[in-house]
Amino acid sequence: MTSFNDFGLAEPITRALTEAKYVTPTPIQSDAIPVVLAGRDIMGIAQTGTGKTAAFALPILNRLAANRKPLEKKSPRILVLSPTRELSGQILDSFRTYGRYMRLQTALVIGGVPMGRQVRDLMNGLDVLVATPGRLIDLMRSNGVRLNQVEVLVLDEADRMLDMGFIHDIRNIVSKLPKERQTLFFSATMPREIADLAAHMLNDPVRVAVTPVASTAERIAQSVILVDRAAKPTLLIETLRAEAMGQTLVFTRTKHGADKVVRSLNHAGISAEAIHGNKSQNQRERVLAGFRNGKIRTLVATDIAARGIDVTGISHVINYDLPNVPESYVHRIGRTARAGAEGIAISFCDHEEMAYLRGIEKLIRMPIPVTDQRTAPHIGATPAKHHRPNNGGRNGNGRNNGRNASGRNGGQPQRQNGERPHGQQARGGEPGNQQPRRNEHHRNDQNRRAPAAAQGPAAAQGAPAEIAGVAFMQQREPRRPHRGGDANRNAR
């Protein structure tokens, strides 16, 4: 399809598209719209910024225009689920833009705001309801919404909803829907968990994939800077000052980390704001509005909060912390190079994040150019276990629609075997800090582990106290060589 007129959409829709200057459909729209118009279930895969919202909104609006009917109290005809408040708001805005001449009844159901108005909006029924799963469950429990009249279910950013722990909420919601319905999955990536869930929810779906799974936009120049963890704040300041920056989106792994970065930038004279789940809805909307109109040039965000950021002017994405879920990297850098523009993605990687970097490169099937700015590049990285967070549904991050998916520890790898952060030494090894007793035990431990023959003459000349200590430890070894005259050992 080369024009939106080729789809045969209702006149009110094409008129709205013309006013919005929509002329040529994107690949995902060209492939998905005819399938949805035909009433088929769909599994649509496209990276962010490719027009997924219009791909499902336009055929849904056409369905409503062709089949007008009285609304049932507390019941929506179309239900759209998305992971975050910001993304939900953008989806509803798209429905209202494309359907401005259709007299639709629409509403937004999200957390962070009072439920009273949402209950009133639902009272007389709706054509389109856009919701986050957590707040929708709240309304279901309070009998504020009924889902027995839903004709079409849309899951947008389905992979992120699973990452956030919404899996149980989604299954609960689906169990209340009519079996005879149309179900649409749209996602930027398609991990195996999504495919398994879709197999149970979709009925003979058509798979539409305009880009390979977990691919990154070709128009994004990607790079990695290896850096000491303690040097990240200074490196960020230098990068923001040195680069010819447009609007910049900085990603941190935790909410606390986002606030800390903002304080560091403000202290250096760089204006920045943070957006994350601990901010009120009014604060988030104010910050997003300032970022969209260009008043805020640098925005620091967590993965969850950033999923609703659709700003065409973002020139740079900086991963201050690498994500511990490789698919999140694709989502992050997809915030730039939108609407045909080019973008730059810069990632800071400390020695504890090297395993995350390897996981990302494996996922996107390409190496990322690396610059090493560490003070001790020879120090190896401790493998960090990248994992998909399991947040426990509504008892975890799913409920608040914005808590970082990594939990309090931000998904940072745990130190193993007494590992210390880069740049720190054990006290016994610090210059001028003499601790004979600790060093003596250390030598004893080495002597105990090494075979006597391997220790050589130097070991035989050790201090008597050391020799006695080694002998004592050897007597306490749980496994000793078998001795022929040991009757008790033979009895055991």
N, C-alpha and C positions, 0 to 999 in steps of 0.2 A: 504494500500500500504506500502510495506516495503523497496522499493527502487525507486529512480527516474526513473530507466529504465522501471518500471512497467506502467508508464503513457503513454508510446508510443510517447514521445516527439521526435522532429526532431533530426537527428544526430548532427548537429552543436551545438544544445543546450546541449545535453547529454555530448558531448565532453568538452564543457566549464564547465559544472557542475563537471565533473571528475577532471579537472585541479584545480577547486576551492575546491576540496575535499568535495563536497556535496554528501553524500551517502544515508542517511535515512531522508525521509521527516518528518516534524513536524506534529502534529495532524491537525492544520489548513490547512497545505498544502495537506495532504492526503485527507481531506474532500472537500476542495475547488477546487483543480486543475481539477478533473474529471468533476465537474459541469461547470466550465468555459470552458473547452475544448468542452463540449456539446453545448455551445452557450447560456446557460441559464443566466438570471440575478441572482445576488447573493447578499445576505446580510450576510457578514462575521463578526463574533464577536470573538476577541481573544485579550488577554492582550498584552501589548507591549513586544517585545523581543521573540515572538513566530514564527516569519517568515511570517508575512502577506505580505510583499513586494514580496517575491518569489511566494507566493500563487496566486497572480494575474499576475506577470511579466512573469512567465514561460509559462502559457497557451496563453497569448497574443503573446509572441514571436513565439510560435508554429503556431498560426494563421497567422502571417506575413510570416513565412517560407513556409507555405502551399499555400499561396495566394499572390504571388508577383504581383504588378501592378505599372504602372507609377504614380508618385506623381503629385498632383495638386498644382499649385503655391499658396503659402501662407496657404496651408491647411495641417493639420496633419491627419493621419489615426487613431492614438490612442491619446487620451487626458487624462492625469493624473493630478488631482487637489489635492494639499496638502496645509496645513495651513501655513507652514513656509519655509523660504529659505533653512535652513539647511536640513530639511526633504526632500524637493524637490531635493536638490543636491544628497542626498543619494539614493533616488529612481532612479534617472537617472544613477548613478554609477552602481546600480544593473542591470538595463537594459543593460548597456554597458558590464558588466561582463558576464552576461548570454548569450548575443547576440554577443560576440566578433567575431564570425566566420560567421556572417550573413550580414555584410556590411550595417548596418542600418544607416539611417539619423535621428539623434536625436538632441534635443535642450532643453535648460533650460530657462524658462521665469520667472524671479523673480524681486522683487523690490530692491531698494538700489544700482542698477548698471545702467549705461546708456542703453537706449533702442536701440541705433543704431545697435549694433551687433546682438541683438535679432531679429530685423527686417530683417537683412541680412540672418540670419539663416533660417528664415521662407520663404524667397523669393522663393525658388525652391521646397517647400513642404517638409514634414517630415513624417517619419514612426511613431515616438514617440515624443510627446511634453509633458514635465512635467512643470507645472506652478502653481504659487500662484494665487488665484482669482483676487486680486487687479491689478496686472500687466497685466494679460490677458485682463481684462476689458479695460485698457488703450490702448492696442494694437487693440482691437476690435473697439474702438472709432476712432482710427487713421487709420483704414483700413489696419493695419499691419498683421492681421490674419483673416482667414475665417474658419468657423467651419462646413460648409455644407458637408464636406467629412468625418467627424468623424464616425468611425465604432464602437469604444469601448470607453466608458467614465468610468473612475475610480475615485472615491472619497475616498481618504485615510485619516485616522484620521477625519472622517466626523463629529464626535461629537465635536471635538475641533474647526473645521471651523465654526460650528454654535455658539459656545461659543464666538468666536472672532468677531462675527457680519458679517460673510460672507454670511448669508442666502439670502440677496437680490442679491448679486453678483452671487451666484450659480444659482438662479432662472433665472437671466438674461442670463447667459451662456447657461443653459439648453434650454432656449427658442430658441436659435440659432442653436441647434443641430438637425440632422435628427431624425425623430420619429422612424425610423427603425434603432435601434442600440442596442448594449449590454451595460448594465449599472451594474457596480460593486461597492458595498458599503463595505468598510472595516473599522472597528473601534475597539477601545479597550473597549468602553462602548456603551450602546445602550439606552440612555434616551428616554423618550416618544416623545420628539420633533423630534428626528432622525427617529423614527418609522413612525411618521406622514408624514414627508417629503418623506421618502422612498416609502410610499404607493402611492404617486403621481408620483414618478419618475421611479419606477421599474415595470417591466412587469412580473407578476407571478414569483416572485423571490424565490429562494431556500435559506432557512435560515441555516447558518452554524455557530454554536456556540460551541467552544471547551472548554469554561469555563463559569461559571455562570456570569450573568451581574454584573459588578462592583466588581468582585472577585479580591483578591490580591494574589500574588504568595506565595505558601506555603513555599518556601525556604527563605523568607524574615522575619527576626526577627524584629518585630515592637515594639516600646516603645514610651511613651510620658513622658515628664518632665514638670510639672507645675512650672512656673517660673514668677517672676515679669518682666514686660516689660523692665524696666531699667536694669535688670540683664542679659538680653539675650546676649549682646556682650561678657561679661565675661564668661558666660556659654559656648558659642561657642568656645572661645579660650581654655577653660579648656577641653572641649570635644575633640577638635582636637589634643591637646597635650596628653591627657590621653589614648585615644583609640588607638589600633593598627590599624591605618588607612592605607588603600590602597589609591586609588584615591577617592576623596570625592566630591559629588555634593551638594551644599547648595542652597536651594530655598528661595527666598524672594517674597513678593507679588508685589512689585513695582520696577521700574528701579532705582529710587533714593535710595531705600532701598538696592538694590544690590551694588551700588557704595559705600554706607556708610559702609556696612559690609566689603567690600574689604579694605577700608581705615583703619578700625579698626583692621583687621587681619594683614595688612602690618605693622601698627604701633606696633603690638605685636611681630613682627618678623616672622610671618607666611606668606609665599608667596601665593598669591591668585590672580585670575583674574575674571572679570565679563563679562557676555555676556547677552545682551538684545537689544531691538529694537532701542535704541538711538546710538548703535555702528554702524560704517560703515560696509559694507559687507567685506571689507578687514580685518578690525579689528576682526570681528567675525570668519572669516576663519582662521586667524592667531591663535586666542585663541583656537579654536576647534582643530586645528592641534597640538598645544602644549599639549592639554589635552589628545588627542589620543595617542601621542607618549610618554607620561609620564613625559614630562618636566614640565607641570603644574599639581600639585597634588590636588589643591583645586580650584574648579570652582563654582562661585556664579552666579545663573541664575534666571530669571523669568520663569513662566510656558511656555509662548509662545516660547521663544528662545530655551528652553530645549527640545522641541519636536523633534528636529533633532539630538539630541545627542544619538548616538548608540555606546557606548564604553563598551566592555566586561569586562574591568578591574575595574569598579566602585564597590568598596566594601561597601561604606556608602552613604546614602542619608540623609541629615539633613534638616528638614523643619523648617527653622528659623522663618518663619511666616506660620501658618496653612492656607491652601487655603479656600476661602469663597465659593467655589463650590466643593462639596464633591467628584465629579468624578475626579477632578484634583489631589486629593490625590492618587488615583489609578495610574494615569499617572506618577506622580512624583516618587513614590517608585518603579515603574516598570523600572526605569533607572538602578537599581541594580538587581542582581540575573539573569543576562541575560546568554543565551547560557548554561543553566544547572548549573550555579554557584550559590552560596549562597550569601546573602546580609543582610545588617543591615539598618533599617530605624528608625531614631530618630527624634521626633517632639517636638519642644518647643511650649508650650501653655500658654499664659498669660490669665488673668481673662476675658478679652474682647473676647477671642477666644473660650471660653468653649462651646458655641452653635455650633461653627464650628466642634469641636471635637465630639459632640453628633451627628451631621449630618453625619460625616464620619463613626462613628461606626454603625449607622443605615444603611448606604449604604452597608458597607462591611459585615454586619451581624455578627459582633464579637466585643467584648470589647478589647481595647488595654491596655496592662499593663501600669500603671501610677506610677511615682515617684513625690512626692510633695517637691519642693525646694523653695516654696514661703516664704517670711518673715512673712506673716500673712495668713496662710492657711484658717482661719475661714472666711475670707472675701468672700462673695458670688460673683458669676459672674453675670454681667448684660447680659441678653439674647441678643445675636447678631443675627440679621436676616441674615441667609445665603441665597444667591440668585444667580441666574444665570445672569451674566452681560448682559445688553442689550446695545450694543455699537454703534448701529446706522449704521451698515454696513460700507460703504466707508467713511462716515463722522466721524466714530469712529475708533476703533482699527483695523478693517479689512484692511484698506488701507495700514498701515505701516508694516503689517506682523511681528509684534514683540512688539507692545505696550502692556503693561500689560492689561489684560482683566478687571482689577478692576478700571481703570481710575485713576485720579490724587490722589484720596484719598486712593488708594490701596485696596478698598473694605473693609476698616475697619468699624466696626459698629459705627454708630453715637451715640454720648452720648445723653441720654434722661433725661428730668427732672432735668437738672442741674448737671448731674453726672460728677465727676472729675476723671482724670486718677488715677490709683491705686497709693497710697503713698502720695497723695496731700490732704490737708485739706482746708476748707474754711478759709478765713482770720480771721474771727471772732473767730475761734476755735484754732488758733495758740497760743502757749504759749507766754505770754508777750505782746500780741498784743491786747490791750484793746480798744474795740469800743463800748462804752455804748449805743450810739444811735442805732446802728444796733442790739445789743442784746435786747434793749428795744422793738424795732419793732418786733423782733422775738417772745418775750414773749407776746406782744399784739396780734400777729397773732394766737398764741396758745390759748390765752384766748378767742379770738373771735370765734375760731372753736369749742372749748369745750362747752358743755351745762353748764349753771350756776350751776345746782345742782351737776354736776360731779366735779366742781372745788373745792368744799369744803370751809371750813372756811379760808384757806390760801388765796383763791382768793378774799374774801371779804376784806382782809386787804391790798390789793394792793395799790400802790400810786394813788392819785387822778388823776394825769395826765394819768395814764394807764387806770383808770376806764372811764375817759372822752373819751379817744381814742377808747376804746372798744364800748362805747355807740354810738359814732359817726359812727364807722364802721357798727354797727348793723342797724343804720338808713339807710345806703346805700345798705343793702342787697336787691338783686333784687326780692326775694320771701319772703314775710312775712306772718305770720298766718292771716287768715281771721278775721276781726273785724266786728261785727254786725252793728256798726253805721257808717261804712265807705261807704257813698252813692256813692262816685266817684268810689270806687273799684267795687261795685255792678254794676255800669253803664258800666264799662269795661267788 
